[in-house]
Amino acid sequence: MPLVAHNDLPTFRRLHEEGHDVLTQERALTQDIRELHIGILNMMPDAALEATERQFLRLLGSCNRIAQLYVHLFTMPGVERQDKARGHVERYYEDFDQLKMEGLDALVITGANPAQPVLEDEPFYENLMQVLEWARENICSTLCSCLATHAAVKRYHGIQRFKLPEKRWGVYSTQIVRPEHPLVLNTNTRFDAPQSHVYEVSRDQLEKSGLMVLADSAEACVHLATSPDGFRFIYFQGHPEYDKSSLLKEYKREVNRVWSGVRPDYPPFPKHYFSKEAASLLEEYKVKIITAKARSDPAPDFPEDALLPFLDNTWADTGKAMFNNWLGLVYQLTDRDRHIPYMANINPDDPLGLREHGRGSQLKGASRGILA
């Protein structure tokens, strides 16, 4: 689906330079093609704000190219911003109240930095609940990531996240467990998935509450699930949007925390992520930085550029396929009036027809992710 650069957000220009299909608004208006308007609530901290924009826009823009995608970025009070990020938000992000008036076809809610052990104590929690409540009544499908997933499953299904003994991060072998579900149809049945979180919900918790688990890792955790109706809420605990270097940047931040004295222990490697060559470079760097700290010397430069050739992305194709299926279903289910979540013939309690027919037979072609 081509993205439409309906404002001067720098991410549009960067994606165009990378070779992604980005239309000017003038060109988009000359095409007689249906639009989809997708909201992205970006709750990530300043350091990851623009990277998260790019990651989700790449996923959305790589999907089937029949519809035009208007992506509307917004954030909310309670997410602390410094001057640079605040200026970026003020210039390029939209107002949630205005988006409610105009309507959206679908919504993505990113993760956030968990600062409190109790979700309800997060400064943005009440505002997030307002967005979720509006989306529940007015949006065809809402896709939640990481902390947003934990907040939504607690709100609507009474599932309490739990804290892990140590952070789960790395790239884990993951398997599709409901291959007949339209969201994962024709995707790889086994694939890699990045994970990065301290809090988690289990497959047992989700299934006991009636949710549909679609992808799970025997070594790690649930990657993808849905609300009991199969589509109204899409819950990612993993990170299909991650770039090749996302976990590297997280590892670099942890090393910097060691240097600044915030973290007492040196971080372990993310599991199944660094190649032997990358691990060797990082072990050399560990010796250098520990030695420099002991001698009160300046910190040696982190070898990020030298590491990039030794990193692989083994999850992007499956993530794109899942997002393509999701947007294909949104395209076929949502009403042309963005204030109405579904077309008249769609049962909002069973939008895919999974309960009534055993599969998504309400949808012509939707089970194949086709934008008809």
GUMI-922691 format. One record per residue (C-alpha): residue number from 1; residue in one letter; x, y, z. Coordinates in Angstrom, 1 decimal, padded with zeros to 4 digits. Example, Ala and Ser with C-alpha at 12.3 -4.5 7.8 and 13.67 -1.06 7.14 Angstrom:
BEGIN
@num->1&residu->a&u->012.3&v->-004.5&w->007.8
@num->2&residu->s&u->013.7&v->-001.1&w->007.1
END
This chain:
BEGIN
@num->1&residu->m&u->000.0&v->000.0&w->000.0
@num->2&residu->p&u->001.6&v->003.3&w->-001.0
@num->3&residu->l&u->001.9&v->005.8&w->001.9
@num->4&residu->v&u->000.6&v->009.3&w->001.2
@num->5&residu->a&u->002.8&v->012.1&w->002.3
@num->6&residu->h&u->000.0&v->014.3&w->003.4
@num->7&residu->n&u->002.3&v->016.5&w->005.5
@num->8&residu->d&u->006.0&v->017.3&w->005.7
@num->9&residu->l&u->006.9&v->014.6&w->008.3
@num->10&residu->p&u->010.7&v->013.9&w->007.7
@num->11&residu->t&u->010.0&v->010.1&w->007.9
@num->12&residu->f&u->008.1&v->010.3&w->004.6
@num->13&residu->r&u->011.1&v->011.8&w->002.9
@num->14&residu->r&u->013.5&v->009.3&w->004.5
@num->15&residu->l&u->011.4&v->006.3&w->003.4
@num->16&residu->h&u->011.1&v->007.7&w->-000.1
@num->17&residu->e&u->014.9&v->007.9&w->-000.2
@num->18&residu->e&u->015.2&v->004.3&w->000.9
@num->19&residu->g&u->013.1&v->003.2&w->-002.1
@num->20&residu->h&u->009.6&v->002.9&w->-000.4
@num->21&residu->d&u->006.5&v->003.9&w->-002.4
@num->22&residu->v&u->005.5&v->007.3&w->-001.0
@num->23&residu->l&u->003.0&v->009.4&w->-003.0
@num->24&residu->t&u->002.7&v->013.1&w->-002.8
@num->25&residu->q&u->-000.8&v->014.3&w->-001.9
@num->26&residu->e&u->-001.2&v->015.9&w->-005.3
@num->27&residu->r&u->-000.5&v->012.5&w->-007.1
@num->28&residu->a&u->-002.7&v->010.6&w->-004.6
@num->29&residu->l&u->-005.7&v->012.9&w->-005.4
@num->30&residu->t&u->-005.4&v->012.0&w->-009.1
@num->31&residu->q&u->-005.8&v->008.3&w->-008.4
@num->32&residu->d&u->-009.3&v->006.8&w->-008.1
@num->33&residu->i&u->-008.3&v->004.4&w->-005.3
@num->34&residu->r&u->-009.9&v->003.9&w->-001.9
@num->35&residu->e&u->-008.1&v->005.4&w->001.1
@num->36&residu->l&u->-007.4&v->003.9&w->004.4
@num->37&residu->h&u->-006.7&v->006.2&w->007.4
@num->38&residu->i&u->-004.5&v->004.5&w->010.0
@num->39&residu->g&u->-003.7&v->006.1&w->013.3
@num->40&residu->i&u->-000.5&v->005.5&w->015.2
@num->41&residu->l&u->-000.4&v->006.4&w->018.9
@num->42&residu->n&u->003.4&v->006.7&w->019.5
@num->43&residu->m&u->004.1&v->006.4&w->023.2
@num->44&residu->m&u->007.8&v->005.6&w->022.9
@num->45&residu->p&u->010.4&v->007.7&w->024.7
@num->46&residu->d&u->012.3&v->010.5&w->022.9
@num->47&residu->a&u->015.3&v->008.4&w->021.9
@num->48&residu->a&u->013.0&v->005.9&w->020.1
@num->49&residu->l&u->010.3&v->008.3&w->018.9
@num->50&residu->e&u->011.3&v->008.8&w->015.3
@num->51&residu->a&u->012.8&v->005.3&w->014.9
@num->52&residu->t&u->009.4&v->003.9&w->015.9
@num->53&residu->e&u->007.7&v->006.1&w->013.4
@num->54&residu->r&u->009.9&v->004.7&w->010.6
@num->55&residu->q&u->009.5&v->001.1&w->011.8
@num->56&residu->f&u->005.7&v->001.0&w->011.7
@num->57&residu->l&u->005.5&v->003.2&w->008.6
@num->58&residu->r&u->007.8&v->000.7&w->006.8
@num->59&residu->l&u->005.6&v->-002.2&w->007.8
@num->60&residu->l&u->002.4&v->-000.5&w->006.7
@num->61&residu->g&u->003.8&v->000.9&w->003.5
@num->62&residu->s&u->005.2&v->-002.5&w->002.5
@num->63&residu->c&u->001.7&v->-004.0&w->002.3
@num->64&residu->n&u->-000.5&v->-004.7&w->-000.7
@num->65&residu->r&u->-000.4&v->-001.6&w->-002.9
@num->66&residu->i&u->-004.0&v->-001.3&w->-004.0
@num->67&residu->a&u->-005.2&v->001.1&w->-001.2
@num->68&residu->q&u->-003.7&v->004.5&w->-000.3
@num->69&residu->l&u->-002.6&v->004.8&w->003.3
@num->70&residu->y&u->-003.0&v->008.0&w->005.2
@num->71&residu->v&u->-001.1&v->007.6&w->008.4
@num->72&residu->h&u->-001.9&v->009.9&w->011.3
@num->73&residu->l&u->000.6&v->010.1&w->014.1
@num->74&residu->f&u->-000.4&v->011.3&w->017.5
@num->75&residu->t&u->000.7&v->011.1&w->021.1
@num->76&residu->m&u->-000.9&v->012.0&w->024.4
@num->77&residu->p&u->-000.3&v->013.8&w->027.7
@num->78&residu->g&u->001.6&v->011.8&w->030.3
@num->79&residu->v&u->004.5&v->010.8&w->027.9
@num->80&residu->e&u->007.3&v->013.1&w->029.0
@num->81&residu->r&u->009.1&v->014.9&w->026.2
@num->82&residu->q&u->012.2&v->017.0&w->026.0
@num->83&residu->d&u->012.5&v->020.1&w->023.8
@num->84&residu->k&u->013.6&v->018.4&w->020.5
@num->85&residu->a&u->011.0&v->015.6&w->020.7
@num->86&residu->r&u->008.4&v->018.0&w->021.9
@num->87&residu->g&u->009.1&v->020.2&w->018.9
@num->88&residu->h&u->008.9&v->017.2&w->016.5
@num->89&residu->v&u->005.5&v->016.2&w->018.0
@num->90&residu->e&u->004.1&v->019.8&w->017.9
@num->91&residu->r&u->005.1&v->020.1&w->014.2
@num->92&residu->y&u->004.2&v->016.8&w->012.7
@num->93&residu->y&u->001.8&v->015.0&w->015.0
@num->94&residu->e&u->-002.0&v->015.4&w->015.0
@num->95&residu->d&u->-004.5&v->016.1&w->017.7
@num->96&residu->f&u->-006.4&v->013.1&w->019.0
@num->97&residu->d&u->-009.7&v->015.1&w->019.4
@num->98&residu->q&u->-009.5&v->016.1&w->015.8
@num->99&residu->l&u->-008.8&v->012.5&w->014.7
@num->100&residu->k&u->-011.9&v->011.4&w->016.7
@num->101&residu->m&u->-014.0&v->013.9&w->014.7
@num->102&residu->e&u->-012.6&v->012.8&w->011.4
@num->103&residu->g&u->-012.5&v->009.1&w->012.1
@num->104&residu->l&u->-010.0&v->006.3&w->011.5
@num->105&residu->d&u->-010.2&v->002.9&w->009.8
@num->106&residu->a&u->-007.6&v->001.2&w->012.1
@num->107&residu->l&u->-005.2&v->002.1&w->014.9
@num->108&residu->v&u->-001.7&v->001.0&w->016.0
@num->109&residu->i&u->-000.7&v->001.7&w->019.6
@num->110&residu->t&u->003.1&v->001.4&w->020.2
@num->111&residu->g&u->004.7&v->000.2&w->023.3
@num->112&residu->a&u->006.2&v->002.5&w->026.0
@num->113&residu->n&u->009.0&v->002.6&w->028.5
@num->114&residu->p&u->007.6&v->000.9&w->031.6
@num->115&residu->a&u->008.6&v->003.1&w->034.5
@num->116&residu->q&u->006.2&v->001.8&w->037.2
@num->117&residu->p&u->005.7&v->-001.7&w->038.5
@num->118&residu->v&u->001.9&v->-001.1&w->038.5
@num->119&residu->l&u->000.5&v->-000.2&w->035.1
@num->120&residu->e&u->-002.2&v->002.1&w->036.6
@num->121&residu->d&u->000.6&v->004.3&w->038.1
@num->122&residu->e&u->002.1&v->005.2&w->034.7
@num->123&residu->p&u->001.5&v->008.9&w->034.1
@num->124&residu->f&u->000.0&v->008.2&w->030.7
@num->125&residu->y&u->-002.3&v->005.4&w->031.9
@num->126&residu->e&u->-005.6&v->007.2&w->032.1
@num->127&residu->n&u->-005.1&v->008.9&w->028.7
@num->128&residu->l&u->-004.2&v->005.5&w->027.2
@num->129&residu->m&u->-007.5&v->004.1&w->028.6
@num->130&residu->q&u->-009.4&v->006.9&w->026.9
@num->131&residu->v&u->-007.9&v->006.1&w->023.5
@num->132&residu->l&u->-008.6&v->002.4&w->024.0
@num->133&residu->e&u->-012.2&v->003.0&w->025.0
@num->134&residu->w&u->-012.8&v->005.2&w->021.9
@num->135&residu->a&u->-011.1&v->002.7&w->019.7
@num->136&residu->r&u->-013.2&v->-000.1&w->021.1
@num->137&residu->e&u->-016.4&v->001.6&w->020.0
@num->138&residu->n&u->-015.3&v->003.4&w->016.8
@num->139&residu->i&u->-012.4&v->001.4&w->015.2
@num->140&residu->c&u->-012.6&v->-001.7&w->013.0
@num->141&residu->s&u->-009.4&v->-003.1&w->014.5
@num->142&residu->t&u->-006.7&v->-001.9&w->016.9
@num->143&residu->l&u->-003.2&v->-003.3&w->016.9
@num->144&residu->c&u->-001.4&v->-003.1&w->020.2
@num->145&residu->s&u->002.3&v->-003.6&w->020.9
@num->146&residu->c&u->004.1&v->-004.7&w->024.0
@num->147&residu->l&u->003.0&v->-002.4&w->027.0
@num->148&residu->a&u->-000.1&v->-001.4&w->025.1
@num->149&residu->t&u->-001.0&v->-005.1&w->024.8
@num->150&residu->h&u->-000.5&v->-005.6&w->028.6
@num->151&residu->a&u->-002.7&v->-002.6&w->029.3
@num->152&residu->a&u->-005.4&v->-003.7&w->027.0
@num->153&residu->v&u->-005.6&v->-007.3&w->028.1
@num->154&residu->k&u->-005.8&v->-006.2&w->031.7
@num->155&residu->r&u->-008.5&v->-003.6&w->030.9
@num->156&residu->y&u->-010.7&v->-005.9&w->028.8
@num->157&residu->h&u->-009.8&v->-009.4&w->029.9
@num->158&residu->g&u->-008.6&v->-009.1&w->033.5
@num->159&residu->i&u->-005.1&v->-010.4&w->032.7
@num->160&residu->q&u->-002.4&v->-009.2&w->035.0
@num->161&residu->r&u->001.1&v->-009.0&w->033.6
@num->162&residu->f&u->004.0&v->-010.4&w->035.7
@num->163&residu->k&u->007.6&v->-009.4&w->036.1
@num->164&residu->l&u->010.3&v->-011.7&w->034.7
@num->165&residu->p&u->013.4&v->-012.5&w->036.8
@num->166&residu->e&u->015.4&v->-010.8&w->034.1
@num->167&residu->k&u->014.7&v->-009.0&w->030.9
@num->168&residu->r&u->013.7&v->-011.2&w->028.0
@num->169&residu->w&u->015.4&v->-009.9&w->024.9
@num->170&residu->g&u->016.6&v->-011.5&w->021.8
@num->171&residu->v&u->015.3&v->-013.2&w->018.7
@num->172&residu->y&u->013.4&v->-016.4&w->019.3
@num->173&residu->s&u->012.1&v->-019.2&w->017.1
@num->174&residu->t&u->008.3&v->-018.9&w->017.0
@num->175&residu->q&u->005.5&v->-021.1&w->015.6
@num->176&residu->i&u->002.1&v->-020.4&w->014.2
@num->177&residu->v&u->-000.4&v->-022.3&w->016.4
@num->178&residu->r&u->-003.7&v->-021.4&w->014.5
@num->179&residu->p&u->-002.6&v->-021.5&w->010.9
@num->180&residu->e&u->-006.3&v->-021.3&w->009.7
@num->181&residu->h&u->-006.7&v->-017.8&w->011.2
@num->182&residu->p&u->-006.9&v->-015.1&w->008.4
@num->183&residu->l&u->-004.3&v->-012.9&w->010.1
@num->184&residu->v&u->-001.6&v->-015.6&w->009.8
@num->185&residu->l&u->-002.7&v->-017.4&w->006.7
@num->186&residu->n&u->000.0&v->-018.0&w->004.1
@num->187&residu->t&u->002.7&v->-016.7&w->006.5
@num->188&residu->n&u->005.8&v->-018.8&w->007.6
@num->189&residu->t&u->004.6&v->-021.5&w->010.0
@num->190&residu->r&u->007.9&v->-021.1&w->011.9
@num->191&residu->f&u->009.8&v->-017.9&w->012.0
@num->192&residu->d&u->012.0&v->-015.7&w->014.2
@num->193&residu->a&u->010.5&v->-012.9&w->016.4
@num->194&residu->p&u->012.3&v->-010.2&w->018.4
@num->195&residu->q&u->011.3&v->-009.9&w->022.0
@num->196&residu->s&u->012.3&v->-007.1&w->024.5
@num->197&residu->h&u->010.4&v->-006.8&w->027.7
@num->198&residu->v&u->010.6&v->-007.1&w->031.5
@num->199&residu->y&u->006.9&v->-007.8&w->032.0
@num->200&residu->e&u->005.0&v->-010.5&w->030.3
@num->201&residu->v&u->001.6&v->-012.4&w->030.0
@num->202&residu->s&u->001.6&v->-016.1&w->029.4
@num->203&residu->r&u->-000.2&v->-018.3&w->026.9
@num->204&residu->d&u->-002.1&v->-020.0&w->029.7
@num->205&residu->q&u->-003.4&v->-016.6&w->031.0
@num->206&residu->l&u->-004.5&v->-015.6&w->027.5
@num->207&residu->e&u->-006.2&v->-018.8&w->026.6
@num->208&residu->k&u->-008.0&v->-019.2&w->029.9
@num->209&residu->s&u->-009.5&v->-015.7&w->029.3
@num->210&residu->g&u->-010.8&v->-016.8&w->025.9
@num->211&residu->l&u->-008.2&v->-015.0&w->023.7
@num->212&residu->m&u->-006.9&v->-016.6&w->020.5
@num->213&residu->v&u->-003.2&v->-017.2&w->020.6
@num->214&residu->l&u->-001.9&v->-017.2&w->017.0
@num->215&residu->a&u->001.9&v->-017.4&w->017.4
@num->216&residu->d&u->004.0&v->-018.7&w->020.4
@num->217&residu->s&u->007.6&v->-019.5&w->021.2
@num->218&residu->a&u->008.4&v->-022.6&w->023.3
@num->219&residu->e&u->011.6&v->-020.9&w->024.5
@num->220&residu->a&u->010.2&v->-017.4&w->025.0
@num->221&residu->c&u->006.6&v->-016.3&w->025.1
@num->222&residu->v&u->003.4&v->-015.5&w->023.1
@num->223&residu->h&u->004.2&v->-013.3&w->020.1
@num->224&residu->l&u->000.7&v->-012.7&w->018.7
@num->225&residu->a&u->-002.9&v->-013.1&w->020.0
@num->226&residu->t&u->-006.3&v->-011.5&w->019.4
@num->227&residu->s&u->-009.3&v->-010.6&w->021.4
@num->228&residu->p&u->-011.9&v->-013.5&w->021.6
@num->229&residu->d&u->-013.8&v->-012.2&w->018.5
@num->230&residu->g&u->-010.6&v->-012.7&w->016.5
@num->231&residu->f&u->-010.0&v->-009.2&w->015.2
@num->232&residu->r&u->-011.2&v->-006.2&w->017.2
@num->233&residu->f&u->-007.9&v->-006.1&w->019.1
@num->234&residu->i&u->-004.7&v->-007.5&w->017.8
@num->235&residu->y&u->-002.1&v->-008.1&w->020.6
@num->236&residu->f&u->001.6&v->-008.3&w->019.8
@num->237&residu->q&u->003.9&v->-009.0&w->022.7
@num->238&residu->g&u->006.9&v->-009.3&w->020.3
@num->239&residu->h&u->008.2&v->-006.7&w->018.0
@num->240&residu->p&u->007.7&v->-007.4&w->014.2
@num->241&residu->e&u->008.4&v->-003.7&w->013.5
@num->242&residu->y&u->012.0&v->-003.9&w->014.8
@num->243&residu->d&u->014.9&v->-003.0&w->012.4
@num->244&residu->k&u->018.0&v->-005.1&w->012.0
@num->245&residu->s&u->019.8&v->-002.9&w->014.5
@num->246&residu->s&u->017.0&v->-002.3&w->017.0
@num->247&residu->l&u->018.3&v->-004.8&w->019.6
@num->248&residu->l&u->021.9&v->-003.5&w->019.0
@num->249&residu->k&u->020.8&v->000.0&w->019.9
@num->250&residu->e&u->019.1&v->-001.4&w->023.1
@num->251&residu->y&u->022.3&v->-003.2&w->024.0
@num->252&residu->k&u->024.3&v->000.0&w->023.4
@num->253&residu->r&u->022.0&v->001.9&w->025.8
@num->254&residu->e&u->022.5&v->-000.8&w->028.5
@num->255&residu->v&u->026.3&v->-000.5&w->028.0
@num->256&residu->n&u->026.0&v->003.3&w->028.4
@num->257&residu->r&u->024.1&v->002.8&w->031.6
@num->258&residu->v&u->027.1&v->000.7&w->032.9
@num->259&residu->w&u->029.5&v->003.5&w->031.9
@num->260&residu->s&u->027.3&v->006.2&w->033.7
@num->261&residu->g&u->027.0&v->004.0&w->036.8
@num->262&residu->v&u->023.3&v->003.5&w->036.5
@num->263&residu->r&u->023.7&v->-000.3&w->035.9
@num->264&residu->p&u->026.1&v->-002.2&w->038.2
@num->265&residu->d&u->026.5&v->-005.3&w->036.0
@num->266&residu->y&u->027.5&v->-005.6&w->032.4
@num->267&residu->p&u->024.6&v->-006.6&w->030.2
@num->268&residu->p&u->024.3&v->-010.1&w->028.7
@num->269&residu->f&u->023.9&v->-010.4&w->024.9
@num->270&residu->p&u->020.3&v->-010.5&w->023.5
@num->271&residu->k&u->019.7&v->-014.2&w->022.8
@num->272&residu->h&u->020.2&v->-015.6&w->019.3
@num->273&residu->y&u->021.0&v->-012.2&w->017.9
@num->274&residu->f&u->024.7&v->-011.5&w->017.6
@num->275&residu->s&u->026.8&v->-013.6&w->015.2
@num->276&residu->k&u->030.1&v->-015.0&w->016.3
@num->277&residu->e&u->031.9&v->-012.1&w->014.6
@num->278&residu->a&u->029.6&v->-009.5&w->016.3
@num->279&residu->a&u->030.1&v->-011.2&w->019.7
@num->280&residu->s&u->033.8&v->-011.2&w->019.3
@num->281&residu->l&u->033.8&v->-007.4&w->018.6
@num->282&residu->l&u->031.6&v->-006.8&w->021.6
@num->283&residu->e&u->033.8&v->-008.8&w->023.9
@num->284&residu->e&u->036.8&v->-006.7&w->022.8
@num->285&residu->y&u->034.8&v->-003.6&w->023.5
@num->286&residu->k&u->033.8&v->-004.8&w->026.9
@num->287&residu->v&u->037.5&v->-005.1&w->027.9
@num->288&residu->k&u->038.2&v->-001.6&w->026.5
@num->289&residu->i&u->035.3&v->000.1&w->028.3
@num->290&residu->i&u->035.9&v->-001.7&w->031.7
@num->291&residu->t&u->039.6&v->-000.7&w->031.5
@num->292&residu->a&u->038.8&v->002.9&w->030.5
@num->293&residu->k&u->036.3&v->003.2&w->033.4
@num->294&residu->a&u->038.8&v->001.8&w->035.9
@num->295&residu->r&u->041.5&v->004.3&w->034.7
@num->296&residu->s&u->039.0&v->007.2&w->034.5
@num->297&residu->d&u->039.8&v->007.5&w->030.8
@num->298&residu->p&u->037.3&v->008.7&w->028.2
@num->299&residu->a&u->034.8&v->006.1&w->027.0
@num->300&residu->p&u->035.9&v->004.3&w->023.9
@num->301&residu->d&u->033.5&v->004.7&w->020.9
@num->302&residu->f&u->030.9&v->001.9&w->020.6
@num->303&residu->p&u->031.7&v->-000.1&w->017.4
@num->304&residu->e&u->028.1&v->000.2&w->016.0
@num->305&residu->d&u->029.2&v->000.7&w->012.3
@num->306&residu->a&u->031.6&v->-002.2&w->012.5
@num->307&residu->l&u->028.9&v->-004.5&w->013.9
@num->308&residu->l&u->026.1&v->-003.8&w->011.3
@num->309&residu->p&u->027.5&v->-006.1&w->008.6
@num->310&residu->f&u->027.4&v->-009.0&w->011.0
@num->311&residu->l&u->023.7&v->-008.5&w->011.9
@num->312&residu->d&u->020.7&v->-010.3&w->010.2
@num->313&residu->n&u->017.0&v->-009.5&w->010.0
@num->314&residu->t&u->015.2&v->-012.9&w->010.1
@num->315&residu->w&u->011.7&v->-011.7&w->011.0
@num->316&residu->a&u->010.8&v->-008.9&w->008.6
@num->317&residu->d&u->009.1&v->-011.0&w->005.9
@num->318&residu->t&u->006.7&v->-012.6&w->008.4
@num->319&residu->g&u->005.9&v->-009.3&w->010.1
@num->320&residu->k&u->005.1&v->-007.8&w->006.7
@num->321&residu->a&u->002.8&v->-010.7&w->005.8
@num->322&residu->m&u->000.9&v->-010.4&w->009.1
@num->323&residu->f&u->000.5&v->-006.6&w->008.6
@num->324&residu->n&u->-000.6&v->-007.2&w->005.0
@num->325&residu->n&u->-003.2&v->-009.7&w->006.1
@num->326&residu->w&u->-004.4&v->-007.3&w->008.8
@num->327&residu->l&u->-004.8&v->-004.3&w->006.5
@num->328&residu->g&u->-006.4&v->-006.5&w->003.9
@num->329&residu->l&u->-009.1&v->-007.5&w->006.4
@num->330&residu->v&u->-009.5&v->-003.9&w->007.6
@num->331&residu->y&u->-010.0&v->-002.9&w->003.9
@num->332&residu->q&u->-012.8&v->-005.4&w->003.5
@num->333&residu->l&u->-014.5&v->-005.0&w->006.8
@num->334&residu->t&u->-014.6&v->-001.3&w->007.6
@num->335&residu->d&u->-017.3&v->001.0&w->006.3
@num->336&residu->r&u->-016.4&v->003.7&w->003.8
@num->337&residu->d&u->-017.7&v->006.2&w->006.4
@num->338&residu->r&u->-014.8&v->006.3&w->008.9
@num->339&residu->h&u->-017.2&v->007.0&w->011.8
@num->340&residu->i&u->-018.7&v->003.5&w->011.3
@num->341&residu->p&u->-016.4&v->000.6&w->012.3
@num->342&residu->y&u->-017.9&v->-002.1&w->010.0
@num->343&residu->m&u->-020.0&v->-002.5&w->006.9
@num->344&residu->a&u->-023.6&v->-003.2&w->007.5
@num->345&residu->n&u->-023.4&v->-007.0&w->006.8
@num->346&residu->i&u->-020.6&v->-007.5&w->009.3
@num->347&residu->n&u->-021.3&v->-008.9&w->012.8
@num->348&residu->p&u->-019.1&v->-006.7&w->015.1
@num->349&residu->d&u->-019.0&v->-009.6&w->017.7
@num->350&residu->d&u->-017.7&v->-012.0&w->015.0
@num->351&residu->p&u->-016.2&v->-009.8&w->012.3
@num->352&residu->l&u->-014.3&v->-012.6&w->010.6
@num->353&residu->g&u->-017.2&v->-015.1&w->010.8
@num->354&residu->l&u->-015.0&v->-017.4&w->012.8
@num->355&residu->r&u->-017.7&v->-018.6&w->015.2
@num->356&residu->e&u->-020.5&v->-018.8&w->012.7
@num->357&residu->h&u->-018.7&v->-020.4&w->009.8
@num->358&residu->g&u->-015.5&v->-021.8&w->011.3
@num->359&residu->r&u->-013.4&v->-019.5&w->009.1
@num->360&residu->g&u->-013.5&v->-016.0&w->007.7
@num->361&residu->s&u->-016.3&v->-016.8&w->005.1
@num->362&residu->q&u->-017.9&v->-013.4&w->005.5
@num->363&residu->l&u->-015.0&v->-012.1&w->003.6
@num->364&residu->k&u->-014.5&v->-012.5&w->-000.1
@num->365&residu->g&u->-010.7&v->-013.0&w->-000.5
@num->366&residu->a&u->-009.9&v->-011.7&w->003.0
@num->367&residu->s&u->-008.5&v->-015.0&w->004.2
@num->368&residu->r&u->-005.8&v->-014.5&w->001.6
@num->369&residu->g&u->-005.0&v->-011.0&w->002.7
@num->370&residu->i&u->-006.2&v->-009.7&w->-000.7
@num->371&residu->l&u->-007.5&v->-006.2&w->-001.0
@num->372&residu->a&u->-010.5&v->-006.8&w->-003.2
END
